[in-house]
Amino acid sequence: QVRLVESGGGSVQPGGSLRLSCTASKSTANPVSLAWFGQLAGKEREGVAGFRGGGPTNYADSVKGRFPISRDNAKDTRYLQMDNLKPADTAMYYCAASFAWTPTLNPRDYGSWGQGTQVTVSS
């Protein structure tokens, strides 16, 4: 298990930006893949972006070109930059980690989850 802590959510108007952070605790085994998921109340979590260090990044079609991922290895922190936000992006966002080589967008492939951070986009 890896402990993950998210931050950076909030309320913005359409077209605005937010940056979500996901910090992983130090552990004896570092996760291979990390991903971001969004979830509306009563619905399943949907993959937003998944990545592996030195490998490809998977983006959901709905966020391609708008939500780039970056990282700060010195802080064990990954960032989801959310630009040009739309009301449809409103959700609780979770960071997740796995030891799988492929950074999928399937929540069932991830065993460690953060507590979530709310993003609300409305005018």
N, C-alpha and C positions, 0 to 999 in steps of 0.2 A: 504494500500500500504506500501511496505517496500522498502527503498532505498538500492540498492546493488551496490558495487563497486568492479570490478575485476582488477587484475593486475597479472603480471608474465609471459605474453606471450613473444614470441621472435622467433628467427630462430635458428634451431639446425640441426645437421647432423643425419642421421638415426642411431638409437641406443643410442642417447643422451637422456637427461632428462630435464624437466622443472617442476616448481611447480607453479600452478595457485592459487591465493588467492581470496577469496570472503568475503568481509566485509559487514555486515548488519548494517544499522543505528538503533539506539535505537528507539523504537516505543512503543505505548501503548499496542500493541498486537504483540508478537513475532511470527514469522512464525513457523509452525510445521515441514514442509518438505522443504528441499533444494535440488537442482539438478544442474547438469552441462549438457549443451547441446553444440553440435558442429554444425556449419552451413557453407556450401559452398555457394558461390554466386549463386543465382537463384534457390537454393534448400531449402527444408524445414529443420527446426532444428531437429536434431536427439539426442535422449537421450544418455548420456554417463554414468552418475552415479547419483542416487538419494538416499537420506538418511534422516532419522529422528533420532533425539537424543534418544538413548536408544533402538532403533529399528533396523531392518535389513537395509542393504544397497543393492540397486539394481544396478547392473552393466550391461552394454551392453556386449554381448558375445565377441565383438571385443576388449574389453579393460580389461576383467577379468584377474587378476594377474599382470596387468601392471600399472593401475591407482588407487592406493589406496586413500581413502579419510581420512583426519584427521581434527581435529578442535582444536582451542584455545578459550575456552569459555570466558576467561578473556578479549580477544580482539574482541569477536563476529565475529571471522574469521574462515572460513572453507577453507581447502586446497585440491586441486586435484594434487597429485604427479603423474607426467606423466613420466614413465620410459620406456626404450626400444622403443622410438618413431619410428614410421614408416611414410613414405611419405603419406600413406592413412590417417594419423591422422591430416594432414594439414587442418585447418578450423579456423573460428572465433568461439571462445568459450564464452558461456554466462552462468552466474550463474542466477538461478531463484528460487523463493520462493513461497510457497503456505501455506494455512492453512488446507490443507487436511491431513488426518492421514497417508495415504499410499503414500510413495515417488515414484510415478510412473515415467516413462520415456516418458510420453506423454506431449509435450509442451502445449497442450490445458488445462492441469490441473494446470498451473502456471500463476499467475496474476501479479507478480512483476519480473522485469528483470533488469540486469545490462547492461552496455553499450557495453560489449564484449571486448575480448582481442585476438589478432591474434597469432596463432601458425603455424609456417611454418617449415616443415621437408623436407630437400633436401640435396643432396650431391653436 
